[in-house]
């Protein structure tokens, strides 16, 4: 009996030391709390309301800022990702391709509607973003329905910016212009904190 208790304590100690993070150890993704209204990422921008700011790696080198538009005319969930050069691997084209693969795997039966490039302007500079749009069914606004989803990826120096947006398929015509207005209203050239 004593040997069994001793072995149980040893196994428990091994898991406690090696398998379970102790107090103060962060698990990612991790919400960045306490970021108030800022000039670069205001709480309200272009009809959207800012949601969570999330870090995906230590040091905040890979973060996202969620923005939602919830009006009678349009319900759009958009997220802007800022990936520092040190946190990414591969080219912007590689990241775009990998992001498309994730969407297609996660949403079986996703129908590719368009794939092209979009020219964005910020701070007197031009940026060429790769863009893809899909139609698929999934849960949104509390019910399963046809959705319109857009992914855009573009480089900003060594960094990478990504926009991921979803809306009801019937409201897809509002998605493009509202997302461009959002990208104009926030400073995606700088981190949100």
PAZAPA-4460 file (N, C-alpha, C; in steps of 0.05 Angstrom, whole numbers, plus 32768, in hexadecimal, padded with zeros to 4 digits):
% residues 193
    n_x    n_y    n_z   ca_x   ca_y   ca_z    c_x    c_y    c_z   seq   type   mol
   8010   7FE8   8000   8000   8000   8000   8011   8019   8000     1      X     A
   8026   8019   8010   8038   8030   8012   8045   8035   7FF7     2      X     A
   804D   8020   7FE9   805A   8023   7FCF   8047   8030   7FBA     3      X     A
   802D   8028   7FBB   8019   8033   7FA8   8015   8051   7FAE     4      X     A
   8013   8059   7FC7   8010   8075   7FCE   8028   8085   7FC5     5      X     A
   8040   8079   7FCA   8059   8087   7FC2   805A   808B   7FA4     6      X     A
   8052   8076   7F94   8052   8078   7F77   803E   808D   7F6D     7      X     A
   8027   808E   7F7A   8012   80A1   7F73   801C   80BE   7F78     8      X     A
   802A   80C2   7F8F   8035   80DC   7F95   804A   80E4   7F81     9      X     A
   805B   80D1   7F79   8070   80D6   7F66   8064   80DE   7F4B    10      X     A
   8051   80CF   7F42   8044   80D5   7F28   8036   80F0   7F29    11      X     A
   8029   80F6   7F3F   801C   8110   7F43   8030   8126   7F42    12      X     A
   8047   8122   7F4F   805C   8137   7F50   8067   813C   7F34    13      X     A
   806C   8126   7F25   8076   8129   7F0A   8063   813A   7EF9    14      X     A
   8049   8133   7EFA   8035   8143   7EEB   8034   815F   7EF4    15      X     A
   8035   8163   7F0E   8034   817E   7F19   804B   818F   7F0F    16      X     A
   8063   8183   7F0F   807B   8192   7F07   807E   8195   7EE9    17      X     A
   8078   8181   7EDA   807D   8181   7EBD   8064   8186   7EAC    18      X     A
   804E   817C   7EB4   8037   817D   7EA2   8023   8193   7EA7    19      X     A
   8025   81A0   7EBE   8011   81B5   7EC4   801F   81CF   7ECA    20      X     A
   8019   81E4   7EBC   8025   81FE   7EC2   801F   8207   7EDE    21      X     A
   8031   8214   7EEA   802D   821F   7F05   8020   823A   7F04    22      X     A
   801C   8246   7F1B   800F   8260   7F1C   8020   8275   7F0D    23      X     A
   8012   8287   7EFF   8020   829C   7EF0   8028   8294   7ED5    24      X     A
   8024   827B   7ECD   802B   8272   7EB2   8014   8277   7E9F    25      X     A
   801A   8286   7E8A   8005   828D   7E77   8000   8277   7E63    26      X     A
   7FE7   8273   7E5B   7FE0   8260   7E46   7FD5   8270   7E2F    27      X     A
   7FDE   8269   7E17   7FD6   8278   7DFF   7FC3   8267   7DEE    28      X     A
   7FB0   8275   7DE1   7FAC   8292   7DDF   7FA4   829E   7DFA    29      X     A
   7FAA   82B7   7DFD   7FA6   82C5   7E16   7F9A   82E1   7E10    30      X     A
   7F84   82E8   7E1D   7F78   8302   7E19   7F8A   8317   7E26    31      X     A
   7F8E   832D   7E18   7F9D   8344   7E24   7F89   8356   7E30    32      X     A
   7F88   8357   7E4B   7F73   8368   7E58   7F7C   8385   7E5B    33      X     A
   7F69   8396   7E60   7F6F   83B2   7E68   7F78   83C4   7E52    34      X     A
   7F74   83BD   7E39   7F7A   83D0   7E23   7F61   83E1   7E1E    35      X     A
   7F63   83F9   7E26   7F4C   840B   7E24   7F49   8417   7E08    36      X     A
   7F3B   842C   7E05   7F37   8439   7DEC   7F52   8445   7DE3    37      X     A
   7F5B   843F   7DCB   7F74   8449   7DC1   7F6F   8456   7DA6    38      X     A
   7F82   8467   7D9D   7F7F   8473   7D83   7F82   845F   7D6D    39      X     A
   7F94   844C   7D70   7F99   8438   7D5C   7F83   8423   7D5A    40      X     A
   7F79   841B   7D71   7F64   8406   7D72   7F4E   840F   7D85    41      X     A
   7F3D   8422   7D7B   7F28   842D   7D8C   7F13   8418   7D93    42      X     A
   7F05   841D   7DA8   7EEF   840B   7DB0   7ED9   840A   7D9C    43      X     A
   7ED5   8421   7D8D   7EC1   8422   7D78   7ECF   842D   7D5F    44      X     A
   7ECD   841E   7D49   7EDA   8426   7D30   7ECA   841E   7D18    45      X     A
   7EC2   8431   7D08   7EB5   842C   7CEE   7E9B   841B   7CF2    46      X     A
   7E8D   841F   7D08   7E74   8410   7D0D   7E79   83F6   7D1B    47      X     A
   7E92   83EF   7D21   7E99   83D6   7D2F   7E9E   83DD   7D4C    48      X     A
   7E9B   83C9   7D5D   7EA2   83CB   7D79   7EB9   83B8   7D7F    49      X     A
   7ECE   83C2   7D8C   7EE5   83B1   7D91   7EDF   839C   7DA6    50      X     A
   7EE8   8384   7DA1   7EE5   836D   7DB4   7EFF   8367   7DC1    51      X     A
   7F06   834E   7DC3   7F1E   8345   7DD1   7F37   834A   7DC0    52      X     A
   7F4D   834F   7DCF   7F68   8350   7DC4   7F75   8337   7DCF    53      X     A
   7F80   8326   7DBE   7F8A   830C   7DC6   7FA7   8309   7DBD    54      X     A
   7FB8   82FE   7DCE   7FD4   82F8   7DC7   7FD6   82DA   7DC4    55      X     A
   7FE5   82D1   7DAF   7FE7   82B5   7DA9   8002   82A9   7DB1    56      X     A
   8016   82BA   7DB6   8030   82B1   7DBE   803B   82C4   7DD3    57      X     A
   804E   82BB   7DE4   805B   82CD   7DF7   8067   82E5   7DE9    58      X     A
   8066   82FC   7DF7   8072   8314   7DEC   805F   8324   7DDA    59      X     A
   8047   831B   7DD6   8033   8328   7DC5   803C   832D   7DA9    60      X     A
   804C   831A   7D9D   8055   831D   7D82   8040   8314   7D6E    61      X     A
   802B   8307   7D77   8015   82FD   7D66   7FFC   8303   7D75    62      X     A
   7FEE   8319   7D6C   7FD5   8321   7D7B   7FBE   8325   7D67    63      X     A
   7FA6   8325   7D72   7F8F   832B   7D62   7F7D   833E   7D71    64      X     A
   7F6E   834E   7D61   7F5B   8361   7D6C   7F40   835C   7D5F    65      X     A
   7F2C   8355   7D6F   7F12   834F   7D64   7F01   8368   7D62    66      X     A
   7EF2   836A   7D4D   7EDE   8380   7D49   7EC4   8374   7D3F    67      X     A
   7EAE   837C   7D4A   7E94   8372   7D42   7E81   8389   7D3B    68      X     A
   7E73   8385   7D25   7E5E   8398   7D1D   7E43   838A   7D21    69      X     A
   7E33   8395   7D33   7E19   838A   7D38   7E03   839F   7D35    70      X     A
   7DFB   83A4   7D1C   7DE6   83B7   7D16   7DCF   83A8   7D09    71      X     A
   7DB8   83B4   7D07   7DA2   83A6   7CF9   7DA9   839E   7CDC    72      X     A
   7DB9   83AF   7CCF   7DC0   83AA   7CB3   7DD6   8395   7CB0    73      X     A
   7DE9   8394   7CC3   7E01   8383   7CBF   7E0B   8378   7CDA    74      X     A
   7E11   835E   7CDA   7E1E   8351   7CF1   7E38   8345   7CE6    75      X     A
   7E4F   8351   7CED   7E68   8349   7CE2   7E7C   8345   7CF9    76      X     A
   7E89   832E   7CF9   7E9E   8328   7D0D   7EB8   8328   7CFE    77      X     A
   7EC9   833B   7D05   7EE3   833E   7CF8   7EFA   833E   7D0D    78      X     A
   7F10   8332   7D05   7F27   8331   7D16   7F40   8339   7D06    79      X     A
   7F4F   834C   7D11   7F68   8355   7D05   7F7F   8347   7D14    80      X     A
   7F90   8339   7D06   7FA7   832C   7D12   7FC1   833B   7D0B    81      X     A
   7FD2   833F   7D1E   7FEC   834B   7D19   8002   8337   7D22    82      X     A
   8011   832E   7D0F   8025   8319   7D14   8040   8325   7D0F    83      X     A
   8050   8329   7D24   806B   8334   7D21   807D   8321   7D11    84      X     A
   8090   832D   7D02   80A2   831D   7CF2   80AF   8306   7D02    85      X     A
   80B6   830B   7D1B   80C3   82F6   7D2B   80B0   82DF   7D32    86      X     A
   8096   82E4   7D31   8083   82D0   7D39   8078   82BF   7D22    87      X     A
   807E   82C7   7D0A   8073   82B9   7CF3   8089   82A8   7CE5    88      X     A
   807F   8295   7CD7   8091   8285   7CC6   8087   8285   7CA9    89      X     A
   8099   8284   7C96   8091   8284   7C7B   808A   82A0   7C70    90      X     A
   8082   82A0   7C57   807B   82B9   7C49   805D   82C0   7C4E    91      X     A
   8055   82D9   7C47   8039   82DF   7C49   8028   82CC   7C38    92      X     A
   8032   82C4   7C21   8023   82B1   7C10   8020   8296   7C1E    93      X     A
   8035   828D   7C2D   8033   8274   7C3C   801D   8277   7C52    94      X     A
   801D   828D   7C60   8009   8291   7C75   7FED   8292   7C69    95      X     A
   7FEA   82A0   7C53   7FD0   82A1   7C45   7FC6   8285   7C3E    96      X     A
   7FD8   8275   7C32   7FD1   825A   7C2A   7FC9   8249   7C43    97      X     A
   7FD9   824B   7C58   7FD3   823C   7C71   7FB9   8245   7C7D    98      X     A
   7FB3   825F   7C7D   7F9A   8269   7C88   7F82   825F   7C78    99      X     A
   7F85   825E   7C5D   7F6F   8253   7C4C   7F6B   8236   7C53   100      X     A
   7F80   8227   7C56   7F7E   820A   7C5D   7F6F   8206   7C77   101      X     A
   7F75   8217   7C8B   7F67   8215   7CA5   7F49   821A   7CA1   102      X     A
   7F42   822E   7C92   7F26   8234   7C8E   7F18   821C   7C80   103      X     A
   7F25   8212   7C6B   7F19   81FC   7C5B   7F17   81E2   7C6B   104      X     A
   7F2A   81DD   7C7D   7F28   81C5   7C8E   7F13   81C8   7CA4   105      X     A
   7F12   81E0   7CAF   7EFF   81E5   7CC5   7EE2   81E7   7CBC   106      X     A
   7EDE   81F0   7CA3   7EC3   81F3   7C98   7EC1   81E1   7C7F   107      X     A
   7EBB   81C8   7C84   7EB8   81B5   7C6F   7EA3   81BE   7C5B   108      X     A
   7EA9   81BC   7C42   7E95   81C5   7C2E   7E96   81E3   7C28   109      X     A
   7EAA   81F1   7C33   7EAD   820E   7C2D   7EB0   8212   7C0F   110      X     A
   7EA0   8224   7C05   7EA0   822B   7BE8   7EB1   8244   7BE4   111      X     A
   7EC6   8241   7BD4   7ED8   8257   7BCD   7EC9   826A   7BBA   112      X     A
   7EC5   8283   7BC2   7EB6   8296   7BB1   7EC8   82A8   7BA1   113      X     A
   7EDE   82B0   7BAD   7EF0   82C3   7B9F   7F0C   82C1   7BAC   114      X     A
   7F20   82C5   7B9B   7F3B   82C8   7BA5   7F49   82DD   7B94   115      X     A
   7F53   82F2   7BA1   7F5E   8308   7B92   7F71   8318   7BA4   116      X     A
   7F78   8330   7B9B   7F88   8342   7BAC   7F79   835C   7BAF   117      X     A
   7F7F   836A   7BC5   7F72   8383   7BCC   7F89   8396   7BD3   118      X     A
   7F88   83AF   7BCA   7F9C   83C3   7BD1   7F92   83D4   7BE8   119      X     A
   7FA1   83D4   7BFE   7F9A   83E3   7C16   7FAD   83FB   7C19   120      X     A
   7FA4   8410   7C25   7FB5   8428   7C2A   7FB5   842D   7C48   121      X     A
   7FCD   8433   7C52   7FCF   843B   7C6E   7FE9   844A   7C71   122      X     A
   7FE8   8461   7C7F   8000   8471   7C84   800F   8479   7C6B   123      X     A
   8000   847F   7C56   800D   8487   7C3D   801A   8471   7C2D   124      X     A
   8016   8458   7C36   8022   8441   7C28   800C   842F   7C1C   125      X     A
   8013   8420   7C08   8000   840D   7BFC   8008   83F1   7C04   126      X     A
   7FF5   83E0   7C09   7FF9   83C4   7C11   7FE7   83B2   7BFF   127      X     A
   7FF2   839D   7BF5   7FE3   838A   7BE4   7FDC   8372   7BF6   128      X     A
   7FC2   836E   7BFA   7FB8   8359   7C0A   7FAD   8342   7BF9   129      X     A
   7FB4   832A   7BFF   7FA7   8313   7BF3   7F8C   830F   7C01   130      X     A
   7F77   830A   7BF1   7F5C   8308   7BFC   7F4F   82EF   7BF1   131      X     A
   7F40   82E2   7C03   7F30   82CB   7BFA   7F14   82CD   7C09   132      X     A
   7EFF   82C5   7BFB   7EE4   82C5   7C07   7ED8   82AA   7C04   133      X     A
   7ECA   82A1   7C19   7EBD   8287   7C19   7E9F   828A   7C21   134      X     A
   7E90   8276   7C19   7E75   8272   7C23   7E75   8256   7C30   135      X     A
   7E69   8255   7C48   7E66   823C   7C56   7E50   823F   7C6B   136      X     A
   7E47   8229   7C77   7E33   822A   7C8C   7E40   8225   7CA7   137      X     A
   7E38   8235   7CBB   7E43   8231   7CD6   7E31   8242   7CE9   138      X     A
   7E37   8240   7D02   7E29   824F   7D16   7E32   826C   7D16   139      X     A
   7E1F   827E   7D17   7E25   829B   7D18   7E0C   82A9   7D23   140      X     A
   7E10   82BB   7D36   7DFA   82CA   7D42   7DE5   82B7   7D4D   141      X     A
   7DEE   82A1   7D59   7DDC   828F   7D67   7DCE   827A   7D56   142      X     A
   7DD4   8278   7D3C   7DC7   8264   7D2C   7DD9   825B   7D15   143      X     A
   7DD4   8243   7D0B   7DE3   8239   7CF4   7DD7   8246   7CDB   144      X     A
   7DE9   8250   7CC9   7DDF   825E   7CB2   7DF5   8261   7C9D   145      X     A
   7DEF   8268   7C84   7E03   826D   7C70   7E13   8286   7C77   146      X     A
   7E2E   8284   7C75   7E40   829A   7C7C   7E52   82A2   7C65   147      X     A
   7E5B   82BA   7C67   7E6F   82C5   7C54   7E87   82CC   7C64   148      X     A
   7E9E   82C0   7C5D   7EB6   82C3   7C6C   7ECD   82CD   7C5A   149      X     A
   7EDB   82E1   7C64   7EF1   82EE   7C55   7F0B   82EB   7C65   150      X     A
   7F20   82E5   7C57   7F3B   82E4   7C62   7F4D   82F6   7C51   151      X     A
   7F5B   8309   7C5E   7F6E   831A   7C50   7F89   8318   7C5F   152      X     A
   7F9F   8316   7C50   7FBA   8315   7C5C   7FCC   8327   7C4C   153      X     A
   7FDC   8338   7C5A   7FEF   834A   7C4D   8007   834F   7C5F   154      X     A
   801E   8354   7C53   8036   835B   7C62   8037   8378   7C69   155      X     A
   8043   837E   7C80   8049   8399   7C89   8066   8398   7C92   156      X     A
   8078   839C   7C7F   8095   8398   7C85   8099   837B   7C8A   157      X     A
   80A6   8374   7CA1   80AA   8358   7CA8   8092   834C   7CB6   158      X     A
   807F   835D   7CBE   8068   8354   7CCC   8052   834B   7CB8   159      X     A
   803E   833E   7CC3   8028   8334   7CB2   800E   833C   7CBF   160      X     A
   7FFC   8346   7CAF   7FE1   834E   7CB8   7FCD   833B   7CAB   161      X     A
   7FB8   8334   7CBA   7FA3   8323   7CB0   7F88   832D   7CBA   162      X     A
   7F75   832D   7CA8   7F59   8333   7CB0   7F49   831A   7CAA   163      X     A
   7F39   8312   7CBE   7F27   82FB   7CBB   7F0B   8306   7CC2   164      X     A
   7EF8   8303   7CB0   7EDD   830F   7CB5   7EC7   82FC   7CAC   165      X     A
   7EB2   82FB   7CBC   7E9B   82EA   7CB6   7E81   82FA   7CBA   166      X     A
   7E6E   82F5   7CA7   7E54   8301   7CA9   7E3F   82EE   7C9D   167      X     A
   7E26   82F4   7CA0   7E11   82E5   7C93   7E15   82E7   7C75   168      X     A
   7E10   82D1   7C66   7E13   82D2   7C49   7E02   82E7   7C3C   169      X     A
   7DEA   82EB   7C47   7DD7   82FF   7C3C   7DE2   831B   7C3F   170      X     A
   7DF5   831F   7C51   7E00   833A   7C57   7E1C   833E   7C4B   171      X     A
   7E25   832B   7C3A   7E40   832B   7C30   7E47   8346   7C22   172      X     A
   7E34   8352   7C15   7E3A   836B   7C06   7E42   8382   7C1A   173      X     A
   7E3B   837F   7C33   7E43   8393   7C47   7E5E   838D   7C54   174      X     A
   7E67   8375   7C51   7E7F   836C   7C5E   7E98   837B   7C53   175      X     A
   7E9B   837B   7C39   7EB3   8386   7C2D   7EB7   83A4   7C35   176      X     A
   7EA3   83B4   7C30   7EA6   83D1   7C35   7EAA   83D6   7C53   177      X     A
   7E9B   83C8   7C64   7E9E   83CD   7C81   7EB9   83C4   7C8B   178      X     A
   7EC4   83AE   7C81   7EDE   83A5   7C89   7EF4   83B9   7C7F   179      X     A
   7EF1   83C3   7C67   7F04   83D7   7C5E   7F03   83F1   7C6F   180      X     A
   7EEB   83F8   7C77   7EE8   840F   7C89   7EF5   840A   7CA4   181      X     A
   7EF2   83F1   7CAE   7EFF   83EA   7CC7   7F1E   83EC   7CC5   182      X     A
   7F28   83E1   7CAF   7F45   83E1   7CAB   7F50   83FE   7CA8   183      X     A
   7F3F   8410   7C9E   7F46   842C   7C9C   7F46   8439   7CB8   184      X     A
   7F33   8431   7CC9   7F2F   843E   7CE3   7F43   8435   7CF8   185      X     A
   7F4F   841E   7CF6   7F62   8415   7D0A   7F7F   8416   7CFF   186      X     A
   7F92   8416   7D11   7FAE   8418   7D09   7FBB   83FC   7D0A   187      X     A
   7FB5   83EC   7CF6   7FC0   83D1   7CF5   7FDE   83D0   7CF0   188      X     A
   7FEB   83E7   7CED   8008   83E8   7CE9   8016   83E7   7D04   189      X     A
   8007   83E9   7D1A   8013   83E9   7D35   8004   83D6   7D47   190      X     A
   8011   83CC   7D5C   8003   83BA   7D6E   7FEE   83C8   7D7E   191      X     A
   7FDA   83B9   7D88   7FC3   83C6   7D95   7FC7   83CD   7DB3   192      X     A
   7FDE   83CA   7DBE   7FE2   83CF   7DDB   7FF7   83E3   7DE0   193      X     A
***
